[in-house]
Amino acid sequence: MQLSAIAKGVAVGAAAGTVGYFVSTASAGKTAKLKRRTVKAVHAIGAVMDSVAEFWR
């Protein structure tokens, strides 16, 4: 079992849940900005997980 794949799944799931909560409570103007920031954060988390996986090889 690959630990990095599990960690990515958990991180993406947590981010998706957080975004879902904030989008449901945010105003219309803030929703688009929040979505853009979330996509950037998910990409950054993926890059960090890839770096950590490469470090342990």
Order of alpha helices (4+ residues) and beta strands (2+ residues): alpha-alpha
